[in-house]
């Protein structure tokens, strides 16, 4: 037997079904503070499972897709506030490349997921489409080279291993090397500094 429960987190009302054992099972609904529907979906054994939809306060659908036992699965679509399809991507049990678009249609973020966890390259793009952040993840933590910014204005290049900054870090401003320092395997400053 299921019952409806009500929860308020960060001033956002949420309604969901719970089983007698306390697990969230069945449909759920998240509302905007004004009462409009923000998200609808279903859960099974406390995991997102089934159709999922996100809406703007005026009711325009902004995003839709499916979950399979907590992982995004199948075709996901994102729309603008005006209802224009911005793009879509496909994941298989949380594995593939997830994408996000701004309301004007620009690709702003893409990241590689494996079983729903960031694992591989990820990029965040600026207004001109150039990468502002390029980084690599391994099982959800930074692991590999990372660049933030643009050498023509300000850019930082560094390396990460298992979520810890290691090796050289270089800071560029207007194409000129501004600073360079190093970090040991525990993330402490070590080595050259210029």
C-alpha positions as CSV (number, residue, x, y, z in Angstrom):
1,X,0.0,0.0,0.0
2,X,1.3,3.5,-0.9
3,X,0.6,6.8,0.6
4,X,1.3,10.4,-0.4
5,X,3.9,12.3,1.6
6,X,4.7,16.0,1.5
7,X,8.1,17.5,2.0
8,X,9.4,21.0,1.8
9,X,13.1,21.5,1.0
10,X,14.6,24.9,0.2
11,X,11.0,26.3,0.1
12,X,10.1,23.9,-2.8
13,X,7.1,21.6,-2.1
14,X,7.4,18.0,-3.2
15,X,4.8,15.3,-3.2
16,X,5.7,11.6,-3.5
17,X,4.4,8.1,-2.8
18,X,5.9,6.0,-0.1
19,X,5.6,2.3,0.6
20,X,4.9,0.9,4.0
21,X,8.7,0.4,4.4
22,X,9.3,4.1,3.8
23,X,10.8,3.8,0.3
24,X,9.7,6.2,-2.3
25,X,7.7,4.3,-4.9
26,X,5.5,5.6,-7.6
27,X,4.8,9.1,-9.0
28,X,6.3,12.3,-7.5
29,X,5.7,16.0,-8.1
30,X,7.9,19.0,-7.3
31,X,6.2,22.4,-7.4
32,X,7.6,25.9,-7.8
33,X,6.9,28.2,-4.7
34,X,3.9,29.7,-6.6
35,X,2.4,26.2,-7.0
36,X,3.2,25.6,-10.7
37,X,4.6,22.1,-11.6
38,X,8.4,22.1,-11.8
39,X,9.2,18.3,-12.1
40,X,7.1,15.2,-12.5
41,X,8.5,11.6,-12.5
42,X,8.3,8.2,-10.9
43,X,10.5,6.4,-8.4
44,X,11.0,2.7,-7.7
45,X,12.8,1.7,-4.4
46,X,14.0,5.2,-3.8
47,X,15.5,5.5,-7.3
48,X,14.3,7.6,-10.3
49,X,12.7,5.1,-12.7
50,X,10.5,5.9,-15.7
51,X,9.4,9.1,-17.4
52,X,10.8,12.4,-16.0
53,X,9.7,15.9,-17.1
54,X,10.9,19.4,-16.1
55,X,8.7,22.5,-16.7
56,X,9.0,26.3,-16.6
57,X,6.8,28.2,-14.2
58,X,4.4,28.9,-17.1
59,X,4.0,25.2,-17.9
60,X,6.3,25.0,-20.9
61,X,8.2,21.7,-20.9
62,X,11.9,22.3,-20.7
63,X,13.4,18.8,-20.4
64,X,12.2,15.2,-20.7
65,X,13.6,11.7,-20.6
66,X,13.6,8.4,-18.9
67,X,15.4,6.9,-15.9
68,X,16.2,3.2,-15.5
69,X,16.8,2.4,-11.8
70,X,18.5,5.8,-11.1
71,X,20.3,6.2,-14.4
72,X,19.3,8.3,-17.4
73,X,18.4,6.0,-20.2
74,X,17.2,6.5,-23.8
75,X,16.6,9.8,-25.6
76,X,16.7,13.1,-23.6
77,X,15.4,16.4,-25.0
78,X,15.8,20.0,-23.9
79,X,13.5,22.9,-24.9
80,X,13.8,26.7,-24.6
81,X,11.4,28.7,-22.5
82,X,9.6,29.5,-25.8
83,X,9.1,25.7,-26.4
84,X,11.8,25.4,-29.2
85,X,13.7,22.1,-29.2
86,X,17.3,23.0,-28.3
87,X,18.8,19.5,-28.7
88,X,18.8,15.9,-27.7
89,X,21.2,13.2,-26.7
90,X,20.9,9.5,-25.9
91,X,22.3,7.6,-22.9
92,X,22.3,3.8,-22.4
93,X,21.9,3.0,-18.7
94,X,23.6,6.3,-17.7
95,X,26.4,5.8,-20.3
96,X,27.1,8.3,-23.1
97,X,27.6,12.0,-23.6
98,X,25.2,14.3,-21.7
99,X,24.6,17.8,-23.1
100,X,23.0,21.1,-21.9
101,X,22.0,24.1,-24.0
102,X,21.3,27.7,-23.1
103,X,17.9,29.2,-23.9
104,X,19.3,30.7,-27.1
105,X,20.3,27.3,-28.5
106,X,24.1,27.3,-27.7
107,X,25.7,24.2,-26.4
108,X,27.0,25.2,-23.0
109,X,28.1,21.9,-21.4
110,X,28.8,18.3,-22.4
111,X,30.3,15.5,-20.3
112,X,31.0,11.9,-20.7
113,X,29.1,9.6,-18.2
114,X,29.6,5.9,-17.4
115,X,26.8,4.4,-15.3
116,X,25.6,7.9,-14.5
117,X,29.0,9.1,-13.2
118,X,31.3,11.6,-14.9
119,X,34.0,9.5,-16.5
120,X,36.0,11.0,-19.4
121,X,36.1,14.4,-21.0
122,X,33.9,17.3,-20.0
123,X,33.6,20.8,-21.5
124,X,31.8,24.1,-20.7
125,X,31.5,26.5,-23.6
126,X,31.4,30.3,-23.8
127,X,29.1,32.5,-25.8
128,X,31.3,32.1,-29.0
129,X,31.4,28.3,-28.6
130,X,35.0,28.1,-27.5
131,X,35.7,25.9,-24.4
132,X,35.9,27.9,-21.2
133,X,36.5,24.8,-19.1
134,X,38.0,21.5,-20.4
135,X,38.6,18.8,-17.9
136,X,38.7,15.0,-17.5
137,X,37.0,12.9,-14.8
138,X,37.6,9.4,-13.6
139,X,34.7,7.8,-11.6
140,X,33.3,11.2,-10.7
141,X,36.5,13.0,-9.7
142,X,38.9,15.3,-11.6
143,X,41.7,13.1,-13.1
144,X,43.8,14.5,-16.0
145,X,44.5,17.9,-17.5
146,X,42.2,20.8,-16.9
147,X,42.1,24.2,-18.6
148,X,39.9,27.1,-17.3
149,X,39.6,30.3,-19.3
150,X,41.2,31.6,-22.5
151,X,44.9,32.5,-23.0
152,X,43.9,35.7,-24.7
153,X,42.3,36.9,-21.5
154,X,43.0,34.7,-18.5
155,X,43.6,31.0,-18.4
156,X,44.8,28.4,-15.9
157,X,46.2,25.0,-17.0
158,X,46.7,22.3,-14.3
159,X,46.6,18.6,-13.8
160,X,44.6,16.5,-11.4
161,X,45.0,12.9,-10.2
162,X,42.2,11.2,-8.2
163,X,40.7,14.6,-7.4
164,X,44.0,16.2,-6.2
165,X,45.9,18.9,-8.1
166,X,49.3,17.6,-9.0
167,X,52.2,18.6,-11.2
168,X,52.6,22.0,-12.9
169,X,50.0,24.8,-12.8
170,X,50.4,27.6,-15.3
171,X,48.4,30.9,-15.3
172,X,48.3,32.9,-18.5
173,X,47.1,36.5,-19.1
174,X,46.7,37.9,-22.6
175,X,48.9,35.2,-24.0
176,X,51.8,35.7,-21.6
177,X,52.8,33.2,-18.9
178,X,52.0,35.0,-15.6
179,X,52.8,32.4,-13.0
180,X,53.9,28.8,-12.8
181,X,54.0,26.6,-9.8
182,X,53.9,22.9,-8.9
183,X,52.1,20.5,-6.6
184,X,53.1,17.2,-5.1
185,X,51.0,14.0,-5.2
186,X,49.1,15.2,-2.1
187,X,48.2,18.5,-3.6
188,X,50.7,20.6,-1.6
189,X,52.7,23.3,-3.3
190,X,56.0,21.8,-4.4
191,X,58.8,22.6,-6.8
192,X,59.3,25.6,-9.0
193,X,57.5,28.8,-8.5
194,X,57.7,31.7,-11.0
